[in-house]
Amino acid sequence: MNDNRPPARSMSPLVKIGLELGPLVIFFIANGRAGIYAATGAFMVATFVALAIMWLLARKIAVMPLISAAVVLVFGTLTIVLQDDHFIKMKPTLVNALFGVALLGGMALKKPLLPYVLGDVFELTPEGWRVLTIRWGVFFIAMAVLNEIVWRSVSTDSWVAFKTFGYLPLTLIFAMAQVPLMTRHGAPANATPPSTGAPKPGE
């Protein structure tokens, strides 16, 4: 059967970071100039523009940005329609908790999910995937708790600044800290990846 879908392309890490940071910067600027409700609308538009650019550049969009964008759409709409900024402030809590519970729950059920997200980028041993999945699961839960503490403790402007300039750097620092683990548990080049009972990720 012929597959007429365009082939996936690689995307520069710097471009990927720029597309993830861009909507947050727009959110920060719009909040400073027009307030949280206008900023929420701008954030929603910028998020979906970033997704469209990801698709044009890579011909695919990963699962996590898609889920995050869906939550932005729902919680952003509730924020604007109900004029209640609690919804957009709780969005990072929900997304991070969802990712954390999914990763740790998958481990509890002996069905690690991280290989389906990163398996087309990295090749690790089963033990490497196990440890990395647990670490990322705990990190996402910690970020959900941190967001709850921040938005309930500081002003809206301070929370927006944290969301813009705190969340992504913390995530990048944590990701870089996992490099030694991935180096130690890198699968041999001629090893056959263990069967997980489902196709490799290709979202």
N, C-alpha and C positions, 0 to 999 in steps of 0.2 A: 504493500500500500504506500502510495506516495504521500510524503508529509510536506505540505506547502508552507508550513510555518517558518518564519525567518529564524536562522540559527542564533543561539545566544552568543553574546559578545562579552568580553571582559571589560570591566570598567575600572579606571584608575582609582586607587584608594583615596587620593586627594579629592578627586571629583565626588566620590561617594560621601566623604566627610563634608564637603561643601554643600551637597544636596541635603544632608541631614541637619547641618547647622543653619542653612539659609532660612528655613521657615522660623526657627527659633529667634534668629536675629531680627527678622521682620516682626515677629511677635513682640520683642523687646522694644523696638523703635515705635511701633504703632501704639503700644501701651503708654509710652512716655508722651506721645503727642495727642492721642485721642482717647485714652482710657482702656480698661480691660475688655469692654464689650466690642469695641472696634478692633482691638488687637486680636480677639478671638476669631472674628470674621476673617481678618487678614491671615491669621495663622491657618485657618481651614483652607483658604484658597491657595496659600503658598505650599501647604502640605501636598495637595493634589497636583499642583504644578510640578513639584519635585518628583512625585511618582511618575508623572507623564514623561519627564525628562529621563528618569531612570529607565523607563521602558524604551524610549527612543535610542538611548545609548547602549543598553545591554540586552534589549529584546526579552527581558524577564524582570520580574519584581519579586524579591524574597518575601517569605511569609510574614516575617516580623514587621516590616514597614507597612504591609497591607493591613495587618491587624491593628497596628497603631493608628493608621489613617482612618479605619472604620470607627474606632473609639473616638478619635478626634471629631469625626462627623457627628456622631450621636451626642457626645457631651458638649461639643461646641454649639450645636443647635439648641440643646436644652439651656445652655448658658445665655444665649442671645434671646431666645423666645421668652424664657422665664425671668430674664434679667437677674440671674443669680450666678455669681462667679464661683460659687462652691463647686459647680459641676466641672468647669475646666481645671480647677485646682485639684480635683480628685482624679482626673484622667490619668496622670502619671502613676498614681497609686494603683489604680485598677489594672493598667497595662503591665506594670512591673509585677504585681501580685499574680496576674494571669500567667505570665511567662514563668515566674518562679514555681508556682504550683504545678504547671504543666511539666516542667523539667524534673522536679523532685518527685512528682506523682508517677511519671514515666519510669523513673529509677525504681520506685517502690514496686511497680508492676513488672519490673524486669524488661521494660521496653524503652530504652533510652531514646530520647527524641533529638538530642543535639546532633547525632550523625546525619539526620535527615535535613538539618539546617545548614551544617557546615561540611558535610561529607563530600561535597564536590569541590571543596577548597583545601581541606586537610585530610591526611590519612593517618589515623592513630591506632594504637593497639586497643583492644577492648578495655584494658585497665585505664588507658589514657582517656578514652571517652567517658568512662565511669567517673573518674575524678574530676574531669573538666565539667561534666554535666552537673555534678553536685556543687562545684564551686560557682558556676553561673546561676544555678537555681538559688543558692543562698544569697548571692549578690543581688539578684532581682528582688528577692524578699526584703533585703536590707534597704534597697533603694525605695521600695514602696513605703517602708516604715519611715525612712528619712524624709520623704516627701510629705507624709502626714504630719511629722513633727514641724517641718519648716512652714508649711502653709497655715498651720494652726497657731504658729508662734510669732510670725512676723507680718509686716504689712504686705499688701498686694504687690506693690512695686518691688519690694525685697524678694518676694517669692518669684516674680517674673525674672529678676536678675539671677536668682539661683537656678531656675529652670533653663535659662539661656546659657549662662557661663559656668555653671556648676555640674550639671548632669552629664553632658557629653565629655568634659575633661575627666571626670571620675570614671566614666565607662572606659575611656581610652586607656587611662592609667591601669585599671583593673585588667583590661585585655592584654596590655603589654606585660603585665606581671605573670600572665599565663604562658608566655613564650618558653621559659625553661621547662615547664611541664610538657608542652607539646614537643619540644626538642627531645626530651628523654623518652617519650612514648611514641615517637614517630614510627609508623609501620614500615617495615622493610619494603624497598621498592618493588620486589618481586612477590610480595605477600598478597594473598587473595583476601580482600576485606571480608570479615565475618558476615554471614547472612543474618539479616534482621527481620526477614519475613515481609519486607515491603520494598518497593523500588527506591532507588537513590533520589535525593531531593532534586527537583528541577523546576521549582516555581519561578 
